[in-house]
């Protein structure tokens, strides 16, 4: 059976709040061959639930720790400090972190400060990072420039930039492109860009419950839909779905430090 890794899924969020919904979604993912699920952190509101799900599904769910940029506001220091309560847990990345100028520009300087702090945390813990970037590529590069001495590695979640942007990223460490449902959308530029991204730098992700791929667009996204994304990436790169599954699963294992299956 083909095995996939969903490197960015929020199956613990409110969209799966019904009794047994999260566990059922994880079971459907396994049936579709999606056997590893990386859970990015958001903030203290959902963190406990995220770790509870991870505890129920060891070897399948791999939790991370981080403060999402849209959760950065005037009280960010208190929110940031709450991560310390989970410092003893095994985590696989610092994320989801970064910058977001789409929803609000009220706390941009604070976002930059928190982003930099978390990149430094990843360096200290020798962990990869999961970067969220929305309408903030220039600002992201400013912070990466300040941190280029940290020997960073990670993934640009929901990558939608140009091949030039991807290549520029490599100046700042070892970076992967997280490719999700948007690659299946009509006229999406990432569908063309992915042709030029080396296969050993591609990760598959759903960003569930968001960014549902075609042909499921319009419904709640979930990790079991990874094969649709893999098939589109395979078609764009002239590879088989099996080849894309194998290389992206190996990429995920290399970045997040999974044990061999």
C-alpha positions as CSV (number, residue, x, y, z in Angstrom):
1,X,0.0,0.0,0.0
2,X,1.2,3.5,-0.8
3,X,2.1,5.5,2.2
4,X,1.8,9.3,2.6
5,X,2.6,11.9,5.2
6,X,0.4,14.9,5.8
7,X,2.9,17.4,7.1
8,X,0.3,20.1,8.1
9,X,-3.1,19.2,9.4
10,X,-5.3,20.6,12.1
11,X,-7.6,17.7,12.8
12,X,-7.9,18.8,16.4
13,X,-9.6,22.1,15.5
14,X,-13.3,23.1,16.0
15,X,-14.3,21.8,12.6
16,X,-13.8,18.3,14.0
17,X,-15.4,19.0,17.4
18,X,-18.1,16.4,17.1
19,X,-17.8,13.3,19.3
20,X,-15.3,11.0,17.7
21,X,-14.8,13.2,14.6
22,X,-11.1,13.6,15.0
23,X,-10.5,9.9,15.6
24,X,-12.7,9.0,12.6
25,X,-10.8,11.4,10.4
26,X,-7.5,9.8,11.5
27,X,-8.9,6.4,10.7
28,X,-10.0,7.6,7.2
29,X,-6.6,9.0,6.6
30,X,-5.0,5.6,7.5
31,X,-7.3,3.8,5.1
32,X,-6.2,6.2,2.4
33,X,-2.5,5.4,3.2
34,X,-1.9,8.7,5.1
35,X,-0.1,7.1,8.0
36,X,1.7,10.1,9.5
37,X,0.1,13.4,10.5
38,X,2.1,16.4,11.6
39,X,0.0,18.7,13.9
40,X,1.1,22.3,13.9
41,X,0.4,24.3,17.1
42,X,-1.7,27.5,17.1
43,X,-2.0,28.8,20.7
44,X,-3.0,27.9,24.2
45,X,-6.7,27.6,23.2
46,X,-6.3,24.4,21.3
47,X,-2.9,23.1,22.5
48,X,-4.1,20.8,25.2
49,X,-6.5,19.1,22.8
50,X,-3.8,18.8,20.2
51,X,-1.5,16.9,22.6
52,X,-4.4,14.7,23.8
53,X,-5.1,13.6,20.3
54,X,-1.4,12.9,19.8
55,X,-1.3,10.8,23.0
56,X,-4.2,8.7,21.6
57,X,-2.4,8.1,18.3
58,X,1.3,7.5,19.0
59,X,3.3,6.9,15.9
60,X,0.7,8.5,13.8
61,X,0.3,12.0,15.1
62,X,3.4,14.1,15.6
63,X,2.7,17.4,17.5
64,X,4.6,20.6,17.3
65,X,4.8,23.7,19.5
66,X,4.5,27.3,18.5
67,X,2.6,30.6,18.5
68,X,0.7,31.3,15.3
69,X,1.2,34.9,14.0
70,X,-2.6,35.6,14.0
71,X,-2.5,34.8,17.8
72,X,0.0,37.6,18.4
73,X,-1.5,40.7,20.0
74,X,-0.9,43.1,22.9
75,X,-0.8,40.1,25.3
76,X,1.6,38.0,23.3
77,X,4.2,37.7,26.1
78,X,1.8,35.9,28.3
79,X,0.6,33.7,25.5
80,X,4.2,32.9,24.5
81,X,5.1,32.0,28.1
82,X,2.3,29.4,28.2
83,X,4.3,27.3,25.8
84,X,6.6,26.6,28.7
85,X,3.9,24.5,30.3
86,X,4.5,21.9,27.5
87,X,8.3,22.1,27.4
88,X,8.6,18.5,28.6
89,X,6.5,17.0,25.7
90,X,8.1,15.5,22.7
91,X,7.6,17.7,19.7
92,X,8.8,17.5,16.1
93,X,9.0,21.1,15.0
94,X,8.5,24.7,16.2
95,X,5.4,25.9,14.4
96,X,3.3,27.1,13.0
97,X,5.1,30.4,13.2
98,X,5.8,33.3,10.9
99,X,3.9,36.4,9.8
100,X,0.5,37.3,8.5
101,X,-0.5,40.6,7.1
102,X,-3.8,39.4,5.7
103,X,-6.0,39.4,8.7
104,X,-4.5,42.4,10.6
105,X,-1.5,44.7,10.4
106,X,-2.0,46.0,14.0
107,X,0.8,44.0,15.5
108,X,3.4,43.6,12.7
109,X,6.3,44.6,14.9
110,X,5.2,42.2,17.5
111,X,4.8,39.4,15.0
112,X,8.4,40.0,13.8
113,X,9.7,39.8,17.3
114,X,7.8,36.6,18.2
115,X,8.9,35.0,14.9
116,X,12.5,35.8,15.5
117,X,12.3,34.4,19.1
118,X,10.8,31.2,17.9
119,X,13.4,30.7,15.2
120,X,16.0,31.1,17.9
121,X,14.1,28.6,20.0
122,X,14.2,26.1,17.1
123,X,17.9,26.6,16.9
124,X,18.4,25.9,20.6
125,X,16.2,22.8,20.4
126,X,17.7,21.7,17.1
127,X,14.2,21.4,15.6
128,X,12.8,22.3,12.2
129,X,10.3,25.1,11.8
130,X,7.0,25.3,10.0
131,X,6.6,28.8,8.6
132,X,3.2,30.5,7.9
133,X,3.5,33.4,5.5
134,X,0.5,35.3,4.2
135,X,1.0,38.6,2.4
136,X,4.3,38.9,4.2
137,X,7.1,37.4,2.1
138,X,9.3,40.5,2.3
139,X,9.0,40.7,6.1
140,X,9.7,36.9,6.4
141,X,12.9,37.4,4.5
142,X,13.9,40.3,6.7
143,X,13.7,38.1,9.8
144,X,15.4,35.2,8.1
145,X,18.3,37.5,7.1
146,X,18.7,38.4,10.8
147,X,18.7,34.7,11.7
148,X,20.8,33.3,8.9
149,X,23.6,32.3,11.3
150,X,21.2,29.9,13.1
151,X,21.5,27.1,10.5
152,X,17.7,26.8,10.2
153,X,15.7,24.1,8.4
154,X,12.0,23.8,7.8
155,X,9.1,24.1,5.5
156,X,7.2,27.0,4.0
157,X,3.7,25.9,4.7
158,X,1.2,26.4,1.8
159,X,3.9,27.6,-0.4
160,X,2.5,29.7,-3.2
161,X,5.6,31.7,-4.3
162,X,7.6,31.7,-7.4
163,X,10.5,29.4,-8.1
164,X,12.8,32.5,-7.5
165,X,11.3,32.8,-4.0
166,X,11.9,29.2,-3.4
167,X,15.5,29.5,-4.5
168,X,16.1,32.6,-2.4
169,X,14.9,30.7,0.6
170,X,17.8,28.3,0.3
171,X,20.2,31.1,1.3
172,X,18.8,30.8,4.8
173,X,19.1,27.0,5.4
174,X,17.5,23.8,4.2
175,X,13.9,24.6,3.2
176,X,11.1,22.5,1.8
177,X,7.9,23.7,0.0
178,X,4.7,22.5,1.6
179,X,2.3,21.8,-1.3
180,X,-1.4,21.5,-0.5
181,X,-4.8,21.7,-2.1
182,X,-4.3,24.9,-4.0
183,X,-2.1,23.0,-6.5
184,X,-5.3,21.4,-7.8
185,X,-7.1,24.7,-8.3
186,X,-7.7,26.0,-11.8
187,X,-5.1,28.7,-12.8
188,X,-3.2,28.3,-9.5
189,X,0.4,29.5,-10.1
190,X,1.8,26.9,-7.8
191,X,0.8,24.2,-10.2
192,X,3.3,25.6,-12.7
193,X,5.9,26.4,-10.1
194,X,6.0,22.9,-8.6
195,X,7.3,21.6,-11.9
196,X,10.6,23.4,-11.1
197,X,10.8,22.6,-7.4
198,X,13.1,19.6,-6.9
199,X,11.2,16.6,-5.8
200,X,13.5,16.1,-2.8
201,X,12.3,19.5,-1.5
202,X,8.5,18.9,-1.7
203,X,6.3,18.0,1.2
204,X,2.6,17.2,0.9
205,X,0.0,18.8,3.3
206,X,-3.7,19.4,3.5
207,X,-3.9,22.3,6.0
208,X,-7.1,20.6,7.0
209,X,-9.8,21.7,7.5
210,X,-8.9,24.5,5.1
211,X,-7.8,24.6,1.4
212,X,-9.7,21.4,0.3
213,X,-8.4,20.0,-3.0
214,X,-10.3,19.4,-6.1
215,X,-12.5,17.2,-6.5
216,X,-13.6,17.7,-2.8
217,X,-13.4,21.5,-2.9
218,X,-16.4,23.1,-1.1
219,X,-16.3,20.5,1.7
220,X,-14.3,20.2,5.0
221,X,-10.8,19.3,4.2
222,X,-9.1,16.3,5.9
223,X,-5.9,14.3,5.8
224,X,-7.5,11.5,3.8
225,X,-7.5,13.8,0.8
226,X,-3.7,13.9,0.5
227,X,-3.8,11.4,-2.5
228,X,-5.6,14.0,-4.6
229,X,-2.7,16.5,-4.0
230,X,-0.1,13.8,-4.6
231,X,-1.7,12.9,-7.9
232,X,-1.7,16.5,-9.1
233,X,1.9,17.0,-8.1
234,X,2.9,13.7,-9.8
235,X,1.1,14.8,-13.0
236,X,2.9,18.2,-13.0
237,X,6.3,16.7,-12.5
238,X,5.8,13.7,-14.9
239,X,6.2,11.2,-12.1
240,X,4.0,8.5,-10.8
241,X,1.8,9.0,-7.7
242,X,3.8,6.1,-6.1
243,X,7.1,8.0,-6.8
244,X,5.7,11.2,-5.3
245,X,4.4,9.4,-2.3
246,X,7.7,7.7,-1.7
247,X,9.9,10.8,-2.1
248,X,7.7,13.2,-0.1
249,X,7.4,10.6,2.7
250,X,11.1,10.3,2.8
251,X,11.4,14.1,2.8
252,X,9.1,14.4,5.8
253,X,11.0,11.7,7.7
254,X,14.3,13.5,7.0
255,X,13.0,16.9,8.1
256,X,10.9,15.9,11.2
257,X,13.1,13.1,12.4
258,X,10.6,10.3,12.1
259,X,11.8,6.8,12.7
260,X,11.8,4.4,9.7
261,X,8.4,2.9,9.0
